[in-house]
């Protein structure tokens, strides 16, 4: 393995990708097919629910509102959010 190949692998840690194996060198057509592969997911970010939980945690740190444990604060605020949207549903 060349130093450049090793550096590329190091750079790719913690990222999504594909590996292709072949006992023989890939033909041009095979390489073109591999280049066409696209992913339909985001490997670098938090989900919306993870982001909301993180924001509520930071809110608790700044204004604990009497809650000694962040999870109690989270549950109370999630209930408020859930009830807000439930009230918008048709019976």
N, C-alpha and C positions, 0 to 999 in steps of 0.2 A: 504494500500500500504506500502510495506516495505521501509526502508531508501535506500536500494540498488536499488529497482525499481525506486524510485524517482530520485536518482542520475543518473541512466541510461537515464531517460527522460530528465533531465537537460543537460546531455552530448549530447543528440541528437538534441537539438535546432539548427536551421539553417541548418539542414541536411535533405536529402530526405529519405523517408522510407515508410513503409506500416503499416497499422493498421488492425488487424483482430479481429472481434467480434463474440462471440458465447454465447448463454445463458448457455451452459454447457461447462465444461472443454474440450479442444481440444483432440481428439483421436490422437494416435501416427501417424497414416497415414495422418491426417490433418496437424499435425506439420511438417511432412516430406515435404508435398506439399508446405507449407508456406516457408520452408527453401530453396526450389528450385527456388523461385521467384528471378529473376535477373532483374536489370534495365539496360536500354540502353541509359543512359544520364549521363552527368557530372553536378553535382549540385554545385560544388565548384569553378569553374573557370569562367573567362570572355570568351565571344565569340571572335573569331578572329577579328571581326570588332570593338568590344569594346577595345581590346588590341591595335589595330592600332590607334584608336582615342586617347587612353591614351599616346601612344608613341609620336604621333604628338603634343599633348598638352605639353609634357615634352620638346620636341624639340623647340616649340614656347617659352616656359619659358627660355630656355637657349640661343636661337637665334631667336628673334621675327621677324627678316627680315623685319622690318618696319611695321609689322601688330600690331595694337593697341589692337585688339580683337582676342582671340584665335580661335574663330569660323571662322573668315576670313582666318586665316592661314590654318586651317583645310580644308576649301573649296578649297583653291588654291592648296594645296598639293594633295588633292583627285582628282582634275581635272588633275593634272600631271600624277598621277597613272592611272587613267581611260584612258587618251589619250595614255599613253605608251602601255597599253594592247589592246586598240582599234586598234592601228597601226599594231598589230600582226595578226589581223583577216583578213581572205581572203575577198575580195570584193564580 
